[in-house]
Amino acid sequence: MPLEKLTKREKTHQRILAAASRKFRADGFEGAGVDGLSKLAEVTSGAFYDHMGSKVEAFRKVISSGLGDVVASIKRIQAQAGG
């Protein structure tokens, strides 16, 4: 869905997910705390917990999103290659 059609809550969720992805890649799971993830996403810790539930759940969502991106890329490449 185009970013401009998302609700404020959906945009916030995506911003948190993107920030968590960057932080986990840079510092690993152990190096990322909720306060740092929240700060990077420019939200309160309460908003982080409201959207993600926990740091573990945020990590799961980041992994799931990343795998979804990989699958979509593979399908796109296969379609371009005629397979």
N, CA, C and O atoms as a GROMACS GRO file, in nm:
protein
  332
    1MET      N    1   0.085  -0.118   0.000
    1MET     CA    2   0.000   0.000   0.000
    1MET      C    3   0.090   0.124   0.000
    1MET      O    4   0.187   0.130   0.074
    2PRO      N    5   0.056   0.222  -0.083
    2PRO     CA    6   0.136   0.345  -0.086
    2PRO      C    7   0.137   0.414   0.050
    2PRO      O    8   0.036   0.415   0.121
    3LEU      N    9   0.252   0.469   0.085
    3LEU     CA   10   0.270   0.532   0.216
    3LEU      C   11   0.167   0.641   0.243
    3LEU      O   12   0.122   0.655   0.357
    4GLU      N   13   0.129   0.717   0.141
    4GLU     CA   14   0.035   0.827   0.163
    4GLU      C   15  -0.106   0.779   0.196
    4GLU      O   16  -0.188   0.858   0.243
    5LYS      N   17  -0.137   0.651   0.173
    5LYS     CA   18  -0.270   0.598   0.203
    5LYS      C   19  -0.277   0.530   0.340
    5LYS      O   20  -0.384   0.487   0.383
    6LEU      N   21  -0.164   0.522   0.408
    6LEU     CA   22  -0.162   0.460   0.539
    6LEU      C   23  -0.217   0.556   0.645
    6LEU      O   24  -0.204   0.678   0.632
    7THR      N   25  -0.277   0.500   0.749
    7THR     CA   26  -0.321   0.581   0.862
    7THR      C   27  -0.199   0.626   0.941
    7THR      O   28  -0.089   0.575   0.921
    8LYS      N   29  -0.219   0.720   1.031
    8LYS     CA   30  -0.109   0.766   1.117
    8LYS      C   31  -0.052   0.649   1.196
    8LYS      O   32   0.070   0.637   1.209
    9ARG      N   33  -0.139   0.563   1.249
    9ARG     CA   34  -0.094   0.446   1.326
    9ARG      C   35  -0.012   0.352   1.239
    9ARG      O   36   0.092   0.302   1.283
   10GLU      N   37  -0.055   0.328   1.116
   10GLU     CA   38   0.018   0.240   1.026
   10GLU      C   39   0.155   0.299   0.989
   10GLU      O   40   0.254   0.227   0.979
   11LYS      N   41   0.158   0.430   0.968
   11LYS     CA   42   0.286   0.497   0.938
   11LYS      C   43   0.381   0.485   1.057
   11LYS      O   44   0.501   0.460   1.040
   12THR      N   45   0.328   0.504   1.178
   12THR     CA   46   0.411   0.491   1.299
   12THR      C   47   0.463   0.349   1.310
   12THR      O   48   0.581   0.329   1.341
   13HIS      N   49   0.379   0.251   1.286
   13HIS     CA   50   0.420   0.110   1.293
   13HIS      C   51   0.534   0.084   1.194
   13HIS      O   52   0.633   0.019   1.228
   14GLN      N   53   0.518   0.133   1.072
   14GLN     CA   54   0.622   0.114   0.971
   14GLN      C   55   0.752   0.183   1.009
   14GLN      O   56   0.860   0.130   0.986
   15ARG      N   57   0.741   0.301   1.068
   15ARG     CA   58   0.860   0.375   1.112
   15ARG      C   59   0.934   0.298   1.222
   15ARG      O   60   1.056   0.291   1.221
   16ILE      N   61   0.858   0.241   1.316
   16ILE     CA   62   0.919   0.162   1.422
   16ILE      C   63   0.985   0.037   1.364
   16ILE      O   64   1.097   0.002   1.401
   17LEU      N   65   0.917  -0.028   1.273
   17LEU     CA   66   0.972  -0.149   1.210
   17LEU      C   67   1.101  -0.118   1.134
   17LEU      O   68   1.198  -0.193   1.142
   18ALA      N   69   1.102  -0.008   1.060
   18ALA     CA   70   1.222   0.030   0.985
   18ALA      C   71   1.338   0.065   1.079
   18ALA      O   72   1.452   0.026   1.055
   19ALA      N   73   1.308   0.138   1.186
   19ALA     CA   74   1.412   0.174   1.283
   19ALA      C   75   1.466   0.050   1.352
   19ALA      O   76   1.587   0.037   1.371
   20ALA      N   77   1.378  -0.042   1.389
   20ALA     CA   78   1.422  -0.166   1.453
   20ALA      C   79   1.510  -0.247   1.359
   20ALA      O   80   1.610  -0.304   1.402
   21SER      N   81   1.473  -0.252   1.234
   21SER     CA   82   1.552  -0.324   1.136
   21SER      C   83   1.694  -0.267   1.127
   21SER      O   84   1.792  -0.341   1.127
   22ARG      N   85   1.704  -0.135   1.119
   22ARG     CA   86   1.836  -0.070   1.112
   22ARG      C   87   1.918  -0.098   1.238
   22ARG      O   88   2.036  -0.131   1.230
   23LYS      N   89   1.854  -0.085   1.353
   23LYS     CA   90   1.925  -0.101   1.481
   23LYS      C   91   1.970  -0.246   1.501
   23LYS      O   92   2.083  -0.269   1.543
   24PHE      N   93   1.884  -0.341   1.471
   24PHE     CA   94   1.922  -0.482   1.488
   24PHE      C   95   2.036  -0.518   1.393
   24PHE      O   96   2.125  -0.594   1.430
   25ARG      N   97   2.033  -0.466   1.272
   25ARG     CA   98   2.142  -0.493   1.177
   25ARG      C   99   2.274  -0.432   1.226
   25ARG      O  100   2.380  -0.493   1.215
   26ALA      N  101   2.265  -0.312   1.278
   26ALA     CA  102   2.386  -0.241   1.321
   26ALA      C  103   2.444  -0.296   1.451
   26ALA      O  104   2.565  -0.312   1.463
   27ASP      N  105   2.357  -0.326   1.548
   27ASP     CA  106   2.404  -0.358   1.682
   27ASP      C  107   2.367  -0.497   1.731
   27ASP      O  108   2.406  -0.537   1.841
   28GLY      N  109   2.293  -0.572   1.650
   28GLY     CA  110   2.249  -0.704   1.692
   28GLY      C  111   2.136  -0.696   1.793
   28GLY      O  112   2.102  -0.588   1.842
   29PHE      N  113   2.078  -0.810   1.824
   29PHE     CA  114   1.966  -0.814   1.918
   29PHE      C  115   2.007  -0.765   2.055
   29PHE      O  116   1.937  -0.683   2.115
   30GLU      N  117   2.119  -0.812   2.105
   30GLU     CA  118   2.163  -0.775   2.240
   30GLU      C  119   2.203  -0.628   2.250
   30GLU      O  120   2.194  -0.569   2.357
   31GLY      N  121   2.247  -0.570   2.140
   31GLY     CA  122   2.292  -0.431   2.142
   31GLY      C  123   2.181  -0.329   2.123
   31GLY      O  124   2.205  -0.209   2.125
   32ALA      N  125   2.060  -0.379   2.105
   32ALA     CA  126   1.945  -0.289   2.082
   32ALA      C  127   1.852  -0.297   2.202
   32ALA      O  128   1.802  -0.404   2.236
   33GLY      N  129   1.829  -0.183   2.265
   33GLY     CA  130   1.734  -0.176   2.375
   33GLY      C  131   1.608  -0.103   2.331
   33GLY      O  132   1.610  -0.030   2.232
   34VAL      N  133   1.501  -0.122   2.404
   34VAL     CA  134   1.374  -0.058   2.368
   34VAL      C  135   1.387   0.093   2.366
   34VAL      O  136   1.331   0.159   2.278
   35ASP      N  137   1.460   0.150   2.462
   35ASP     CA  138   1.475   0.296   2.463
   35ASP      C  139   1.547   0.344   2.337
   35ASP      O  140   1.507   0.445   2.278
   36GLY      N  141   1.651   0.275   2.296
   36GLY     CA  142   1.724   0.312   2.176
   36GLY      C  143   1.641   0.292   2.050
   36GLY      O  144   1.646   0.375   1.959
   37LEU      N  145   1.566   0.184   2.045
   37LEU     CA  146   1.479   0.158   1.930
   37LEU      C  147   1.372   0.266   1.921
   37LEU      O  148   1.341   0.316   1.812
   38SER      N  149   1.315   0.302   2.036
   38SER     CA  150   1.212   0.405   2.039
   38SER      C  151   1.266   0.540   1.994
   38SER      O  152   1.203   0.611   1.916
   39LYS      N  153   1.384   0.573   2.044
   39LYS     CA  154   1.446   0.702   2.009
   39LYS      C  155   1.474   0.708   1.859
   39LYS      O  156   1.447   0.810   1.795
   40LEU      N  157   1.527   0.600   1.804
   40LEU     CA  158   1.557   0.596   1.661
   40LEU      C  159   1.430   0.611   1.577
   40LEU      O  160   1.432   0.674   1.471
   41ALA      N  161   1.319   0.554   1.625
   41ALA     CA  162   1.192   0.564   1.553
   41ALA      C  163   1.116   0.693   1.584
   41ALA      O  164   1.012   0.721   1.525
   42GLU      N  165   1.170   0.772   1.679
   42GLU     CA  166   1.109   0.898   1.721
   42GLU      C  167   0.970   0.877   1.780
   42GLU      O  168   0.875   0.949   1.748
   43VAL      N  169   0.960   0.775   1.867
   43VAL     CA  170   0.837   0.747   1.940
   43VAL      C  171   0.871   0.725   2.087
   43VAL      O  172   0.988   0.708   2.122
   44THR      N  173   0.771   0.726   2.172
   44THR     CA  174   0.793   0.695   2.313
   44THR      C  175   0.808   0.543   2.330
   44THR      O  176   0.769   0.466   2.243
   45SER      N  177   0.864   0.503   2.442
   45SER     CA  178   0.874   0.360   2.472
   45SER      C  179   0.734   0.299   2.480
   45SER      O  180   0.714   0.185   2.440
   46GLY      N  181   0.639   0.375   2.533
   46GLY     CA  182   0.500   0.327   2.539
   46GLY      C  183   0.444   0.298   2.401
   46GLY      O  184   0.376   0.197   2.380
   47ALA      N  185   0.472   0.387   2.306
   47ALA     CA  186   0.425   0.365   2.168
   47ALA      C  187   0.493   0.242   2.109
   47ALA      O  188   0.430   0.163   2.037
   48PHE      N  189   0.623   0.225   2.140
   48PHE     CA  190   0.694   0.106   2.091
   48PHE      C  191   0.624  -0.020   2.141
   48PHE      O  192   0.594  -0.110   2.062
   49TYR      N  193   0.597  -0.027   2.271
   49TYR     CA  194   0.532  -0.145   2.328
   49TYR      C  195   0.391  -0.163   2.273
   49TYR      O  196   0.347  -0.276   2.252
   50ASP      N  197   0.320  -0.053   2.249
   50ASP     CA  198   0.185  -0.060   2.194
   50ASP      C  199   0.188  -0.125   2.054
   50ASP      O  200   0.099  -0.203   2.020
   51HIS      N  201   0.288  -0.090   1.975
   51HIS     CA  202   0.296  -0.142   1.839
   51HIS      C  203   0.365  -0.278   1.829
   51HIS      O  204   0.325  -0.362   1.748
   52MET      N  205   0.466  -0.300   1.910
   52MET     CA  206   0.548  -0.420   1.895
   52MET      C  207   0.527  -0.523   2.006
   52MET      O  208   0.550  -0.642   1.984
   53GLY      N  209   0.485  -0.481   2.121
   53GLY     CA  210   0.464  -0.574   2.232
   53GLY      C  211   0.587  -0.598   2.316
   53GLY      O  212   0.580  -0.595   2.439
   54SER      N  213   0.700  -0.621   2.251
   54SER     CA  214   0.826  -0.646   2.321
   54SER      C  215   0.940  -0.635   2.220
   54SER      O  216   0.918  -0.628   2.099
   55LYS      N  217   1.061  -0.634   2.271
   55LYS     CA  218   1.178  -0.633   2.183
   55LYS      C  219   1.184  -0.763   2.102
   55LYS      O  220   1.217  -0.761   1.984
   56VAL      N  221   1.152  -0.874   2.166
   56VAL     CA  222   1.152  -1.004   2.097
   56VAL      C  223   1.052  -1.003   1.982
   56VAL      O  224   1.082  -1.049   1.872
   57GLU      N  225   0.933  -0.951   2.008
   57GLU     CA  226   0.831  -0.947   1.903
   57GLU      C  227   0.872  -0.852   1.791
   57GLU      O  228   0.844  -0.879   1.674
   58ALA      N  229   0.937  -0.741   1.825
   58ALA     CA  230   0.988  -0.650   1.722
   58ALA      C  231   1.090  -0.722   1.634
   58ALA      O  232   1.089  -0.707   1.512
   59PHE      N  233   1.177  -0.801   1.697
   59PHE     CA  234   1.277  -0.876   1.622
   59PHE      C  235   1.209  -0.976   1.528
   59PHE      O  236   1.248  -0.990   1.412
   60ARG      N  237   1.107  -1.044   1.578
   60ARG     CA  238   1.032  -1.139   1.494
   60ARG      C  239   0.969  -1.068   1.374
   60ARG      O  240   0.973  -1.118   1.262
   61LYS      N  241   0.912  -0.951   1.398
   61LYS     CA  242   0.848  -0.876   1.291
   61LYS      C  243   0.951  -0.828   1.189
   61LYS      O  244   0.923  -0.827   1.069
   62VAL      N  245   1.067  -0.788   1.235
   62VAL     CA  246   1.174  -0.746   1.144
   62VAL      C  247   1.218  -0.863   1.056
   62VAL      O  248   1.234  -0.848   0.935
   63ILE      N  249   1.238  -0.980   1.117
   63ILE     CA  250   1.279  -1.098   1.042
   63ILE      C  251   1.171  -1.136   0.941
   63ILE      O  252   1.201  -1.163   0.825
   64SER      N  253   1.046  -1.138   0.984
   64SER     CA  254   0.935  -1.174   0.896
   64SER      C  255   0.925  -1.077   0.778
   64SER      O  256   0.906  -1.119   0.663
   65SER      N  257   0.937  -0.950   0.806
   65SER     CA  258   0.931  -0.849   0.701
   65SER      C  259   1.047  -0.867   0.602
   65SER      O  260   1.028  -0.859   0.480
   66GLY      N  261   1.165  -0.890   0.656
   66GLY     CA  262   1.282  -0.910   0.570
   66GLY      C  263   1.268  -1.032   0.482
   66GLY      O  264   1.302  -1.028   0.363
   67LEU      N  265   1.217  -1.140   0.538
   67LEU     CA  266   1.197  -1.261   0.458
   67LEU      C  267   1.090  -1.239   0.351
   67LEU      O  268   1.100  -1.290   0.240
   68GLY      N  269   0.987  -1.162   0.386
   68GLY     CA  270   0.885  -1.128   0.287
   68GLY      C  271   0.943  -1.049   0.171
   68GLY      O  272   0.905  -1.070   0.056
   69ASP      N  273   1.035  -0.959   0.202
   69ASP     CA  274   1.102  -0.882   0.097
   69ASP      C  275   1.186  -0.973   0.007
   69ASP      O  276   1.188  -0.954  -0.115
   70VAL      N  277   1.254  -1.071   0.066
   70VAL     CA  278   1.336  -1.165  -0.012
   70VAL      C  279   1.247  -1.247  -0.104
   70VAL      O  280   1.279  -1.263  -0.222
   71VAL      N  281   1.136  -1.299  -0.053
   71VAL     CA  282   1.045  -1.380  -0.134
   71VAL      C  283   0.989  -1.296  -0.250
   71VAL      O  284   0.983  -1.344  -0.363
   72ALA      N  285   0.948  -1.173  -0.222
   72ALA     CA  286   0.895  -1.086  -0.326
   72ALA      C  287   1.001  -1.058  -0.433
   72ALA      O  288   0.970  -1.054  -0.552
   73SER      N  289   1.126  -1.039  -0.391
   73SER     CA  290   1.234  -1.016  -0.488
   73SER      C  291   1.259  -1.137  -0.575
   73SER      O  292   1.278  -1.124  -0.696
   74ILE      N  293   1.258  -1.255  -0.515
   74ILE     CA  294   1.276  -1.378  -0.592
   74ILE      C  295   1.166  -1.392  -0.696
   74ILE      O  296   1.194  -1.423  -0.812
   75LYS      N  297   1.043  -1.370  -0.657
   75LYS     CA  298   0.929  -1.380  -0.750
   75LYS      C  299   0.942  -1.279  -0.863
   75LYS      O  300   0.914  -1.311  -0.978
   76ARG      N  301   0.985  -1.158  -0.830
   76ARG     CA  302   1.002  -1.054  -0.931
   76ARG      C  303   1.111  -1.092  -1.031
   76ARG      O  304   1.095  -1.075  -1.152
   77ILE      N  305   1.221  -1.144  -0.979
   77ILE     CA  306   1.333  -1.186  -1.066
   77ILE      C  307   1.290  -1.303  -1.154
   77ILE      O  308   1.322  -1.307  -1.272
   78GLN      N  309   1.217  -1.399  -1.096
   78GLN     CA  310   1.169  -1.513  -1.174
   78GLN      C  311   1.076  -1.467  -1.286
   78GLN      O  312   1.085  -1.516  -1.398
   79ALA      N  313   0.988  -1.372  -1.256
   79ALA     CA  314   0.895  -1.321  -1.357
   79ALA      C  315   0.970  -1.250  -1.468
   79ALA      O  316   0.936  -1.263  -1.586
   80GLN      N  317   1.073  -1.174  -1.432
   80GLN     CA  318   1.151  -1.102  -1.532
   80GLN      C  319   1.231  -1.200  -1.621
   80GLN      O  320   1.256  -1.173  -1.738
   81ALA      N  321   1.269  -1.312  -1.561
   81ALA     CA  322   1.347  -1.412  -1.635
   81ALA      C  323   1.257  -1.509  -1.711
   81ALA      O  324   1.306  -1.597  -1.782
   82GLY      N  325   1.126  -1.492  -1.696
   82GLY     CA  326   1.033  -1.579  -1.766
   82GLY      C  327   1.014  -1.714  -1.701
   82GLY      O  328   0.974  -1.810  -1.766
   83GLY      N  329   1.044  -1.721  -1.571
   83GLY     CA  330   1.033  -1.852  -1.504
   83GLY      C  331   0.939  -1.844  -1.396
   83GLY      O  332   0.916  -1.943  -1.327
   0.00000   0.00000   0.00000
